[in-house]
Amino acid sequence: MTLEAQVRLNLIRQQLNWLERELAMLRQSLDQSSPKETPPPTFESLRGVWAGVIFDEEDFQASRLRLPEGL
């Protein structure tokens, strides 16, 4: 290998090392800056929430909308 090719290869290796360090710093910065958020609950996650709850006619009547008596 000629001297010119070795010099060129060394420069490319230096650039590659610099890019690898830059990537590592960017990954570290991203990991620190973005907090891990929990996703909003899905509809499937509500399964079983109302297990054992009994709704009767009184509950349905109380939930209906009514006009005020004076109208």
Secondary structure, 3 states (H helix, E strand, C coil): CCHHHHHHHHHHHHHHHHHHHHHHHHHHHHHHHCCCCCCCCCHHHHCCCCCCCCCCHHHHHHHCCCCCCCC
